[in-house]
Amino acid sequence: MSDQLILKELCRYDIGTFADIIFRNALLHSHDEAFVYGPQRITFAQFNARVNSSIHALCSSGVKKGDVIGILSWNCLEYADAYGAAMKGGFIASPFNPRLHGEELEYLINYSEANTLFVGPELVKTVNSLRSRLTKVKRYISFGVSAPDMLSHRKLLATHPSNEPDMNVSKDDPFLIFYTSGTTGVPRGALYTHRRKLDNTRIKALEMGAKAGDRHIMVLPFFHIGGDSHVWPFFLVGGCNVIMPQKSFDPDAVLQAIQNEKATDIQIVPAQLNSMLSRQDLKEYDLSSLNRIYYAASPMPVELLKQGLEIFGPIFSQGYGQTESGPQITSLPRKAHQVLDRPLEEQKVLSSCGQPSLGVHVRVVDEKNNDVEPGTVGEIIARSDSIMVEYWRRPEDTREVLIDGWLHTGDLGYYDERGFIFIVDRKKDMIVTGGENVYSREVEDVLYMHPAIAEVAVIGIPDPLWVERVHAVVVLKADATATENEIIAFCKDHMASYKAPKSVEFLESLPKNPQGKILKKEIRSKYWR
């Protein structure tokens, strides 16, 4: 880089791309910390150099612009490197959920068409067991320690140059695929361009009030759009992201990190807030630097939120969205949480998901796509420059949810006269447990594989830790026997353990309507009354 021509250098990459942001920060915030992970502290200039070396390494091994690079790992510093390589190198990043069962990973990796797979150290054994069935993956790159028959990310950084690559990335180039599940349980990849993800990044940075010098404790995973979308607003403005190991949430480690790093921000799901509030020694930590607690990914119980407000003060804010929406659809800012001293009617806002975010249009419509009146339940639909381009390789599915530019969320809700939106149900029978989405149909399909089960309905029921837990209501075949533990273990053998039921209820029959459809609403009622 030329110190004399810094303004000219700043014009190297196209405006509206993450390549431009990475390079800009390397020049303007070169010595400021961009990422912290354990003892590793990486400045913006160092991050840019690591990204450049990653791009040179990938290109030298045959990876081309537009190719998909998969990432299967828990949170770590190298994860950011792989993202950065996609951002500046014109590749498409495809993060996979490490919690998934081997069969599920096999399907997703093949569906993504990834020709390169970055692998975290805990996932090497899993990937090796799938290699013969991952037909399109040509190269495997291990994070951390070296792994047999895999390239070492660490060695690639050390042996490839860190100069700026000769790449031309435009704002309409695709660079990210996030995975969701449809009502059938079949995973679908939401495809994003630089333009769309950067638009969401700017919205969040503006709504949160993020600024240079902020320090964000990252506890949500990179592979979840909620975690991903909260990292880059801080990066955008020159703030620092302190990455926590994500395999399990350790409230003591998180509280210690807030104190040690003098963190200003953290994003959590309700179960994690519950864990923090449950600490007997909570008041022993110096959390005075904390300026914002952002919650998302799962409905927040109002009583739990009130406890948080009592302990931490009115520093909470909320975002609602989906994998397909960018994710920002609505936001409930800090100011809206300052109602504990107000009448109960005014406190009702705490149960809402907020008002439409900046740059986002939101409507609530009936089955004929007509707008409903305030207080009337309908489907929430949204339109913005941040929503996905399409479902990867699934044009028919895309047409079902993107209609005339509007994303049909499948979430049911209503709004009040001030535009606050309240979610009341999910059309897709989705269960949100500990911040993870579980689709009942997917679990039911596995349960129906059990030889003793005649009928089953999977629902979400209240849980003090996970907010919702997966609960199976089962009818056994005549003369068949099965225990709760046996059924749960059966599910864990065929899918990610977090999707498996945590409890099983046995009935002689399931309630049905005249057409024979199982009435889940009736089954749920006794739990949610």
C-alpha positions as CSV (number, residue, x, y, z in Angstrom):
1,M,0.0,0.0,0.0
2,S,1.2,3.5,-0.8
3,D,1.1,5.9,2.1
4,Q,1.3,8.8,-0.3
5,L,-1.7,7.8,-2.5
6,I,-4.1,6.6,0.2
7,L,-7.1,8.2,-1.4
8,K,-6.4,6.6,-4.7
9,E,-5.9,3.3,-2.9
10,L,-9.3,3.6,-1.2
11,C,-10.9,3.5,-4.7
12,R,-9.5,0.1,-5.6
13,Y,-12.7,-1.9,-5.0
14,D,-16.3,-1.3,-6.1
15,I,-18.5,0.7,-3.7
16,G,-21.2,-1.5,-2.3
17,T,-19.0,-4.6,-1.8
18,F,-17.5,-6.1,1.3
19,A,-14.2,-6.2,-0.5
20,D,-14.3,-2.4,-0.4
21,I,-15.1,-2.4,3.4
22,I,-12.3,-4.9,4.3
23,F,-9.7,-2.9,2.3
24,R,-11.0,0.5,3.6
25,N,-10.7,-0.6,7.2
26,A,-7.2,-2.0,6.6
27,L,-6.1,1.5,5.4
28,L,-8.1,3.7,7.8
29,H,-8.2,1.6,10.9
30,S,-5.1,-0.4,10.3
31,H,-3.9,-0.8,13.9
32,D,-7.3,-1.1,15.5
33,E,-8.5,-4.6,16.6
34,A,-10.9,-6.2,14.2
35,F,-11.2,-9.7,15.8
36,V,-10.3,-11.2,19.1
37,Y,-10.4,-15.0,19.7
38,G,-8.8,-16.2,22.9
39,P,-5.2,-15.0,23.0
40,Q,-5.3,-14.0,19.3
41,R,-5.8,-10.3,18.5
42,I,-6.0,-9.4,14.9
43,T,-6.0,-5.8,13.6
44,F,-7.9,-4.7,10.5
45,A,-4.6,-4.6,8.5
46,Q,-3.7,-8.1,9.7
47,F,-7.2,-9.4,8.8
48,N,-6.9,-8.0,5.3
49,A,-3.5,-9.7,4.9
50,R,-4.9,-13.0,6.1
51,V,-7.8,-12.7,3.7
52,N,-5.5,-11.9,0.8
53,S,-3.3,-14.9,1.5
54,S,-6.4,-17.1,1.7
55,I,-7.6,-15.9,-1.7
56,H,-4.1,-16.5,-3.3
57,A,-4.1,-20.0,-1.8
58,L,-7.6,-20.8,-3.1
59,C,-6.9,-19.5,-6.6
60,S,-3.6,-21.4,-6.8
61,S,-5.4,-24.6,-6.1
62,G,-8.0,-24.0,-8.8
63,V,-10.9,-22.2,-7.1
64,K,-12.5,-19.7,-9.4
65,K,-14.7,-16.7,-8.9
66,G,-18.3,-17.8,-8.4
67,D,-17.3,-21.2,-7.0
68,V,-18.9,-22.2,-3.7
69,I,-16.6,-22.7,-0.7
70,G,-18.2,-24.5,2.3
71,I,-17.4,-23.9,5.9
72,L,-18.1,-26.5,8.6
73,S,-16.8,-25.3,11.9
74,W,-17.6,-23.8,15.2
75,N,-16.8,-20.2,15.7
76,C,-13.1,-19.3,15.4
77,L,-10.9,-16.7,13.9
78,E,-10.3,-18.8,10.8
79,Y,-14.0,-18.7,10.1
80,A,-13.7,-14.9,9.6
81,D,-10.8,-15.5,7.2
82,A,-12.9,-17.8,5.0
83,Y,-15.8,-15.3,5.0
84,G,-13.3,-12.6,4.0
85,A,-11.9,-14.7,1.2
86,A,-15.4,-15.0,-0.3
87,M,-16.0,-11.3,0.2
88,K,-12.9,-10.2,-1.6
89,G,-12.2,-13.2,-3.9
90,G,-15.6,-13.4,-5.5
91,F,-16.4,-16.9,-4.1
92,I,-19.7,-17.9,-2.6
93,A,-19.5,-18.7,1.2
94,S,-21.7,-21.6,2.3
95,P,-21.7,-22.1,6.1
96,F,-23.0,-25.4,7.4
97,N,-24.4,-26.1,10.9
98,P,-22.0,-28.4,12.8
99,R,-24.9,-29.7,14.9
100,L,-26.4,-31.5,11.9
101,H,-26.4,-35.3,11.6
102,G,-24.0,-36.8,9.1
103,E,-26.8,-37.6,6.6
104,E,-28.0,-34.1,6.8
105,L,-24.6,-32.6,6.2
106,E,-24.1,-35.0,3.3
107,Y,-27.2,-33.7,1.6
108,L,-26.5,-30.0,2.3
109,I,-22.8,-30.1,1.1
110,N,-23.8,-31.8,-2.1
111,Y,-26.8,-29.5,-2.6
112,S,-24.5,-26.5,-2.2
113,E,-22.2,-27.7,-5.0
114,A,-19.2,-26.7,-2.9
115,N,-15.9,-27.7,-4.4
116,T,-13.9,-26.6,-1.3
117,L,-14.6,-27.3,2.3
118,F,-13.1,-25.6,5.3
119,V,-13.2,-27.9,8.3
120,G,-13.0,-27.1,12.0
121,P,-10.8,-29.4,14.2
122,E,-13.8,-30.9,15.9
123,L,-15.5,-31.8,12.6
124,V,-12.6,-33.6,10.9
125,K,-13.8,-37.1,11.9
126,T,-17.3,-36.3,10.7
127,V,-16.1,-35.1,7.4
128,N,-13.8,-38.0,6.8
129,S,-16.7,-40.4,7.3
130,L,-18.6,-38.5,4.5
131,R,-15.8,-38.0,2.0
132,S,-16.7,-40.8,-0.3
133,R,-20.2,-39.4,-0.7
134,L,-19.3,-35.7,-1.1
135,T,-19.0,-36.0,-4.8
136,K,-18.2,-32.4,-5.7
137,V,-15.7,-31.4,-3.0
138,K,-12.2,-31.4,-4.5
139,R,-10.2,-29.9,-1.6
140,Y,-10.4,-30.0,2.2
141,I,-8.8,-27.3,4.3
142,S,-8.4,-27.8,8.1
143,F,-8.6,-24.9,10.6
144,G,-6.3,-25.0,13.5
145,V,-4.2,-28.2,13.8
146,S,-3.2,-30.1,10.6
147,A,-5.3,-33.0,9.7
148,P,-4.3,-36.0,7.5
149,D,-5.2,-35.6,3.8
150,M,-6.3,-32.0,4.3
151,L,-4.6,-28.8,3.5
152,S,-3.7,-26.7,6.5
153,H,-5.2,-23.2,6.6
154,R,-2.3,-22.1,8.9
155,K,0.3,-23.3,6.4
156,L,-1.6,-21.7,3.5
157,L,-1.5,-18.3,5.2
158,A,2.3,-18.8,5.8
159,T,3.2,-19.8,2.3
160,H,1.1,-17.5,0.1
161,P,1.6,-13.8,-0.4
162,S,-0.6,-11.2,1.3
163,N,-0.6,-8.6,-1.4
164,E,-3.9,-7.4,-2.9
165,P,-5.3,-10.0,-5.3
166,D,-6.2,-9.1,-8.8
167,M,-10.0,-9.7,-8.4
168,N,-13.0,-7.7,-9.6
169,V,-16.0,-8.1,-7.3
170,S,-19.2,-6.3,-8.0
171,K,-22.1,-5.5,-5.7
172,D,-24.4,-7.8,-7.6
173,D,-22.1,-10.8,-7.4
174,P,-23.4,-13.6,-5.1
175,F,-21.3,-14.3,-2.1
176,L,-23.4,-16.1,0.6
177,I,-25.8,-19.0,1.0
178,F,-27.7,-19.5,4.3
179,Y,-29.7,-22.6,4.8
180,T,-33.3,-22.9,6.1
181,S,-36.0,-25.6,6.0
182,G,-39.3,-25.5,4.3
183,T,-42.6,-26.9,5.5
184,T,-41.5,-30.2,4.0
185,G,-38.3,-30.2,6.1
186,V,-36.2,-30.1,2.9
187,P,-33.3,-27.6,3.4
188,R,-33.1,-24.7,1.1
189,G,-30.3,-22.2,0.6
190,A,-31.1,-18.5,0.7
191,L,-28.7,-16.8,-1.8
192,Y,-27.4,-13.2,-1.1
193,T,-25.3,-10.7,-3.1
194,H,-22.9,-8.2,-1.7
195,R,-25.5,-5.5,-2.3
196,R,-28.2,-7.2,-0.3
197,K,-26.1,-8.2,2.6
198,L,-24.4,-4.9,2.8
199,D,-27.8,-3.1,2.8
200,N,-28.8,-5.2,5.9
201,T,-25.5,-4.5,7.5
202,R,-25.9,-0.7,7.1
203,I,-29.5,-0.9,8.5
204,K,-28.4,-2.7,11.6
205,A,-25.4,-0.5,12.2
206,L,-27.6,2.6,11.9
207,E,-30.4,1.2,14.1
208,M,-28.0,0.0,16.8
209,G,-25.9,3.1,16.7
210,A,-22.7,1.1,16.2
211,K,-19.5,3.2,16.0
212,A,-15.8,2.8,15.8
213,G,-14.4,1.6,19.1
214,D,-17.4,-0.5,20.0
215,R,-16.6,-4.1,21.2
216,H,-19.1,-6.8,20.5
217,I,-19.1,-10.2,22.3
218,M,-20.0,-12.7,19.6
219,V,-21.8,-15.7,21.1
220,L,-24.1,-16.7,18.3
221,P,-22.6,-18.8,15.5
222,F,-21.3,-17.6,12.1
223,F,-23.4,-20.3,10.4
224,H,-26.7,-18.8,11.8
225,I,-27.8,-15.7,9.9
226,G,-28.6,-14.0,13.2
227,G,-25.0,-14.4,14.3
228,D,-23.5,-13.5,11.0
229,S,-25.7,-10.4,10.5
230,H,-24.6,-9.0,13.9
231,V,-20.8,-9.3,13.3
232,W,-20.5,-7.2,10.2
233,P,-22.2,-4.0,11.3
234,F,-19.4,-3.6,13.9
235,F,-16.8,-4.5,11.3
236,L,-18.4,-1.9,9.0
237,V,-17.8,1.0,11.3
238,G,-14.4,-0.1,12.6
239,G,-15.6,-1.8,15.8
240,C,-14.1,-5.1,17.2
241,N,-15.7,-8.5,17.4
242,V,-14.7,-10.7,20.3
243,I,-15.4,-14.3,19.1
244,M,-16.4,-16.7,21.8
245,P,-16.1,-20.5,21.3
246,Q,-19.7,-21.4,20.3
247,K,-20.1,-25.2,20.8
248,S,-21.8,-24.5,24.1
249,F,-22.8,-21.3,25.9
250,D,-20.7,-20.7,29.0
251,P,-22.3,-17.8,31.0
252,D,-19.2,-17.4,33.2
253,A,-16.8,-17.1,30.3
254,V,-19.1,-14.6,28.6
255,L,-19.5,-12.5,31.6
256,Q,-15.8,-12.6,32.2
257,A,-15.2,-11.6,28.5
258,I,-17.6,-8.6,28.9
259,Q,-15.6,-7.5,31.9
260,N,-12.1,-8.1,30.5
261,E,-12.8,-6.7,27.0
262,K,-14.9,-3.8,28.3
263,A,-17.5,-4.9,25.8
264,T,-20.2,-2.5,24.7
265,D,-22.4,-5.0,22.9
266,I,-23.6,-8.6,23.0
267,Q,-26.3,-10.5,21.0
268,I,-28.1,-13.3,22.8
269,V,-31.1,-15.6,22.6
270,P,-33.5,-15.8,25.5
271,A,-32.1,-19.1,26.8
272,Q,-28.7,-17.4,27.1
273,L,-30.1,-14.4,29.0
274,N,-31.8,-16.9,31.3
275,S,-28.4,-18.6,32.0
276,M,-26.7,-15.3,32.7
277,L,-29.5,-14.1,35.1
278,S,-29.3,-17.4,36.9
279,R,-25.7,-16.8,38.0
280,Q,-25.5,-16.2,41.7
281,D,-22.3,-14.2,41.3
282,L,-23.7,-12.0,38.5
283,K,-23.2,-8.8,40.5
284,E,-19.5,-9.7,41.0
285,Y,-18.7,-8.9,37.4
286,D,-18.0,-5.4,36.2
287,L,-20.5,-5.0,33.3
288,S,-20.6,-1.3,33.4
289,S,-19.2,-1.0,29.8
290,L,-22.2,-2.8,28.4
291,N,-24.3,-0.4,26.3
292,R,-26.6,-2.7,24.3
293,I,-28.0,-6.2,24.8
294,Y,-29.5,-7.3,21.5
295,Y,-31.8,-10.3,21.5
296,A,-33.2,-12.3,18.5
297,A,-33.6,-15.7,16.9
298,S,-36.3,-16.8,19.4
299,P,-39.4,-15.3,21.0
300,M,-38.5,-13.6,24.3
301,P,-40.7,-14.3,27.3
302,V,-41.9,-11.0,28.6
303,E,-41.2,-12.0,32.3
304,L,-37.7,-13.0,31.4
305,L,-37.2,-9.7,29.6
306,K,-38.5,-7.7,32.6
307,Q,-36.0,-9.5,34.8
308,G,-33.2,-8.6,32.4
309,L,-34.3,-4.9,32.4
310,E,-34.3,-4.9,36.2
311,I,-30.8,-6.2,36.4
312,F,-29.1,-4.6,33.4
313,G,-31.2,-1.6,32.9
314,P,-33.0,-0.4,29.7
315,I,-30.1,-1.4,27.3
316,F,-32.1,-4.1,25.4
317,S,-33.1,-4.0,21.8
318,Q,-34.6,-6.6,19.5
319,G,-34.6,-7.7,15.9
320,Y,-37.0,-10.0,14.1
321,G,-36.3,-11.6,10.7
322,Q,-35.7,-14.8,8.9
323,T,-33.0,-16.6,7.0
324,E,-34.7,-15.4,3.8
325,S,-35.1,-11.8,4.8
326,G,-31.6,-10.7,5.3
327,P,-32.6,-11.0,8.2
328,Q,-33.8,-7.6,9.4
329,I,-37.6,-7.1,9.1
330,T,-38.5,-5.3,12.3
331,S,-36.7,-3.8,15.3
332,L,-37.7,-2.9,18.9
333,P,-35.1,-0.3,20.0
334,R,-33.8,0.6,23.4
335,K,-36.3,3.4,23.8
336,A,-39.2,1.1,23.4
337,H,-38.0,-1.0,26.3
338,Q,-38.1,2.0,28.8
339,V,-41.7,1.1,30.0
340,L,-41.3,-0.7,33.3
341,D,-42.6,2.3,35.2
342,R,-45.5,2.7,32.8
343,P,-49.0,1.3,33.0
344,L,-49.4,-2.4,32.0
345,E,-51.1,-1.4,28.7
346,E,-47.9,0.5,27.7
347,Q,-45.7,-2.4,28.8
348,K,-47.4,-4.6,26.2
349,V,-44.9,-3.3,23.6
350,L,-42.4,-5.7,25.2
351,S,-44.2,-8.6,23.7
352,S,-44.0,-7.2,20.2
353,C,-41.2,-7.7,17.7
354,G,-41.1,-3.9,17.0
355,Q,-41.8,-1.7,14.0
356,P,-40.6,-2.1,10.4
357,S,-36.8,-1.5,10.2
358,L,-35.3,1.3,8.2
359,G,-35.6,0.5,4.5
360,V,-38.0,-2.3,5.1
361,H,-41.7,-2.4,4.2
362,V,-43.9,-4.7,6.2
363,R,-47.6,-5.7,5.7
364,V,-50.0,-8.1,7.4
365,V,-52.3,-9.8,4.9
366,D,-55.1,-12.3,4.7
367,E,-55.1,-15.5,2.5
368,K,-56.1,-13.4,-0.5
369,N,-53.2,-11.0,0.0
370,N,-55.4,-8.2,1.2
371,D,-54.1,-6.0,4.0
372,V,-55.9,-6.6,7.3
373,E,-57.0,-4.0,9.9
374,P,-55.0,-3.3,13.1
375,G,-55.6,-6.1,15.6
376,T,-56.5,-8.7,12.9
377,V,-54.2,-11.7,12.6
378,G,-52.7,-12.3,9.1
379,E,-49.5,-13.4,7.5
380,I,-46.5,-11.1,7.8
381,I,-44.9,-10.2,4.5
382,A,-41.9,-8.0,3.9
383,R,-40.1,-6.2,1.1
384,S,-36.6,-4.6,1.1
385,D,-33.3,-4.4,-0.7
386,S,-31.9,-6.9,1.9
387,I,-34.0,-10.0,1.2
388,M,-32.5,-13.0,-0.5
389,V,-32.2,-13.1,-4.3
390,E,-33.6,-16.6,-4.5
391,Y,-33.4,-20.1,-3.1
392,W,-30.2,-21.7,-4.4
393,R,-31.1,-24.0,-7.4
394,R,-34.8,-24.0,-6.4
395,P,-36.8,-21.7,-8.7
396,E,-40.2,-23.2,-7.9
397,D,-39.7,-22.7,-4.1
398,T,-38.5,-19.2,-4.8
399,R,-41.7,-18.4,-6.6
400,E,-43.8,-19.7,-3.7
401,V,-42.3,-17.2,-1.1
402,L,-41.3,-14.2,-3.3
403,I,-44.4,-12.9,-4.8
404,D,-44.3,-9.5,-6.6
405,G,-41.2,-8.6,-4.7
406,W,-42.8,-9.5,-1.3
407,L,-41.3,-12.2,1.0
408,H,-44.1,-14.3,2.5
409,T,-42.7,-15.2,5.9
410,G,-45.2,-17.8,7.0
411,D,-45.4,-16.1,10.3
412,L,-48.8,-15.0,11.6
413,G,-49.2,-11.8,13.5
414,Y,-51.1,-8.5,13.9
415,Y,-50.1,-4.9,14.3
416,D,-51.4,-2.0,16.4
417,E,-52.2,1.6,15.4
418,R,-48.6,2.6,15.9
419,G,-47.2,0.0,13.6
420,F,-45.9,-2.4,16.3
421,I,-46.1,-6.0,15.2
422,F,-47.0,-8.9,17.4
423,I,-46.2,-12.5,16.3
424,V,-48.8,-15.0,17.4
425,D,-48.1,-18.2,15.6
426,R,-46.0,-19.8,12.8
427,K,-47.8,-21.2,9.8
428,K,-45.0,-23.7,9.2
429,D,-45.2,-25.2,12.7
430,M,-41.7,-24.2,13.3
431,I,-40.3,-24.7,16.8
432,V,-37.6,-22.3,18.1
433,T,-35.6,-24.0,20.8
434,G,-32.6,-22.3,22.2
435,G,-32.4,-20.0,19.2
436,E,-32.4,-22.9,16.7
437,N,-35.2,-23.5,14.3
438,V,-36.7,-27.0,14.3
439,Y,-39.5,-27.9,11.8
440,S,-42.0,-30.4,13.2
441,R,-42.6,-32.1,9.9
442,E,-38.9,-33.0,9.7
443,V,-38.9,-34.6,13.1
444,E,-42.2,-36.4,12.3
445,D,-40.7,-37.9,9.2
446,V,-38.0,-39.5,11.3
447,L,-40.4,-40.7,14.0
448,Y,-42.6,-42.4,11.4
449,M,-39.5,-44.5,10.5
450,H,-39.8,-46.1,14.0
451,P,-41.5,-49.5,13.6
452,A,-43.7,-49.1,16.7
453,I,-45.2,-45.7,15.8
454,A,-48.6,-45.5,14.1
455,E,-49.2,-41.7,14.3
456,V,-47.3,-38.8,15.7
457,A,-47.5,-35.0,16.1
458,V,-44.5,-32.9,17.0
459,I,-45.1,-29.5,18.7
460,G,-43.2,-27.0,20.7
461,I,-44.1,-26.7,24.4
462,P,-42.9,-24.2,27.0
463,D,-39.5,-24.8,28.6
464,P,-37.8,-22.6,31.3
465,L,-34.4,-22.9,29.7
466,W,-34.9,-23.3,26.0
467,V,-38.1,-21.2,25.8
468,E,-39.6,-24.0,23.7
469,R,-38.7,-27.7,23.6
470,V,-39.5,-30.3,21.0
471,H,-42.3,-32.5,22.2
472,A,-43.6,-35.6,20.5
473,V,-47.2,-36.9,20.9
474,V,-47.2,-40.5,19.8
475,V,-49.8,-43.2,19.1
476,L,-48.2,-46.7,19.0
477,K,-49.3,-49.5,16.7
478,A,-51.4,-52.3,18.1
479,D,-49.4,-54.6,20.4
480,A,-46.3,-52.5,19.8
481,T,-44.2,-51.1,22.7
482,A,-41.7,-48.3,23.0
483,T,-40.3,-46.1,25.7
484,E,-39.7,-42.4,25.8
485,N,-35.9,-42.9,26.0
486,E,-35.9,-45.4,23.1
487,I,-37.8,-43.0,20.8
488,I,-35.6,-40.0,21.7
489,A,-32.4,-42.1,21.1
490,F,-33.9,-43.3,17.7
491,C,-34.3,-39.7,16.6
492,K,-30.8,-38.8,17.6
493,D,-29.5,-41.6,15.5
494,H,-31.1,-40.0,12.4
495,M,-30.8,-36.3,12.9
496,A,-29.1,-33.5,14.9
497,S,-29.6,-34.0,18.6
498,Y,-31.1,-30.6,19.1
499,K,-34.0,-31.5,16.7
500,A,-34.8,-34.7,18.6
501,P,-37.7,-34.6,21.0
502,K,-36.8,-33.8,24.6
503,S,-40.0,-35.4,25.8
504,V,-42.6,-37.9,24.5
505,E,-46.2,-38.3,25.4
506,F,-48.2,-41.5,24.5
507,L,-51.9,-41.2,23.6
508,E,-54.4,-43.7,22.3
509,S,-55.5,-41.4,19.5
510,L,-54.8,-37.9,18.1
511,P,-57.5,-35.3,17.6
512,K,-58.5,-34.8,14.0
513,N,-60.8,-32.7,11.9
514,P,-63.4,-34.2,9.6
515,Q,-60.9,-34.4,6.8
516,G,-58.6,-36.5,9.0
517,K,-56.0,-33.7,9.5
518,I,-54.3,-33.8,13.0
519,L,-55.3,-30.8,15.0
520,K,-52.1,-29.6,16.5
521,K,-53.7,-26.5,17.8
522,E,-55.8,-28.7,20.1
523,I,-52.8,-30.7,21.2
524,R,-50.9,-27.5,22.0
525,S,-53.7,-25.8,23.9
526,K,-53.1,-27.5,27.3
527,Y,-49.5,-26.5,27.3
528,W,-49.9,-22.9,26.1
529,R,-53.1,-22.0,28.0
